Amino acid sequence: MIRSALAHAEDLLGQVALHDAAPRPIGRLVSHEGGMLEVTGFNRPIGTGVRVQASDGSFARAEVIGFRGNKTILVPLDEGAPLRSGARVEPDSSATMVQVGEGLLGRVVDAMGQPLDRKGPILAEGLWPLGGVKGNVLDRGRVVEPFDLGVRAVNALLTAGRGQRIAIIAGSGVGKSVLMGQMIAGAEADVVVVGLIGERGREVSDFLQTKLAGPMMQKSVVVAVPADHPPVLRLRAASRATAIAEYFRSRGLRVLLLIDSLTRCAHAQREIGLSLGEPPAMKGYPPSALALIPRLVERAGVDTRTGGSITALYTVLADGDDTDDPIVDAARAIVDGHFVLSRHLSEQAIFPAIDIGKSLSRVMADVTNEEHLRAAARYRALWAAYEENRDLILMGAYRPGNDPLIDEAVSRHQEVLAFLRQNQKERIDLDTSMNALIAEFGA
């Protein structure tokens, strides 16, 4: 199995290493307005990497993002370059390829693959397309093996599977980063790839020093682009992190991919779409922003040819705690499960603050046994009974004895909440989590 996986990976690397042999068109810059470059005589598709010759003789990097009549629209990747009208524009084939290999492990890079950790150059083994390798949909395997994430509430009540795509939905300050840190520390993965997209610069250092400290960093790759970078770089960072994960999956490895956050990627695409004159649709998001989500998420999963997998966690920011936001709704529709974090629970100092009633793992029935499912269903029934009658219970309007399920939900409410609580540095494995749930809430 390992030999066939390696052979397949080598075939893929051979395919992606082939550069475009077509003639290299040369365009000319005619306009630089509103952060966009207009070029004539440059007929290349969207996503093409570009080099623009600056007035000082250096080259500035850019990317094709659209067209306006017979002009090609570019977004510069290097800010502050001295560009002038008539500047030479030529394709840059290396811009659409990602350096991959074992040399990335333990490193922190930016959207263009340049090291940020001051540890010297990246020693890459090969190249991988930024947009991924197109494959047959039938090569995508089912999720049938459990994936231990080290968090009791997740393992027991929202059991994840190897190759599952999960959205972590929450408002600001509700505990997304805390939960991600617990999952990284407890995950049974060969490689961890983290994309920190559009976050505050301080949070990048904090994440590295608290969530990936020690031995965990040696099997991790971090792609970081803070919020003050151009939108096209934020999009490239998400694509680069996913491409690196795809490479390690092609080697037959179990990869954990974390993108924080998917909402920032959608915001970046919204900025680009509106700049191109794309009409806003729902809540100001143009269609391209919503279309970005399935393109990115669908690249994760199980590869039946190599036996490798990408188990992906995407954080989704619910602006104003609105779980019906277009981005939240689009993400929830395409992933294989979603964990909704509750501000009400976090205000009670319950972490991780997972709202079990609103959360779901769509693969749980395929990766666990009937006894576990019955215990999880019983827990959910107690949770739902209390939440549906919360107002009556708190006002004293509910009379005990009217409904046995509500009576049990009220009497065991603290037990239900206690099962969620877990210390940030504590790891509870899958078997321990299942056995605890069956012992406390089994039939």
Buried (B, 14 or more C-beta within 10 A) or exposed (E): EEEEBBEBBEEBBEEBEEEEEEEEEEBBBBBBEEBBBBBBEBEBEEBBBBBBBBEEEEBBBBBBBBBEEEBBBBBBBBEEBEBEEEBEBBBBEBBBBBBBBEBBBBBBBBBBBEBBEEEEEBEBEBBBBBBBBEEEEEEBBEBEBBBBBBBBBBBBBBBBBBBBBBBBBBBEEBBBBBBBBBBBBBBBBBBBBBBBBBBEEEBBEEBBEEBBEEEBBEBBBBBBBBBEBBBBBBBBBBBBBBBBBBBBBBBBBBBBBBBBBBBBBBBBBBBBBBBBEBEEBBEEBBBBBBEBBBEBBEBBBBBBBBBBBBBBBBBBBBEEBEBEBBBBBBBBEBBBBBBBBBBEBBEEEBBBBBBBBBBBBBBBEBBBEEEBEBBBEBBBBBBBBBBEBBEEBEEEEBEEEEBEBBBBBBEBBEEBBEBBBBEEEEBBBBEBBBBBBBEBBBE
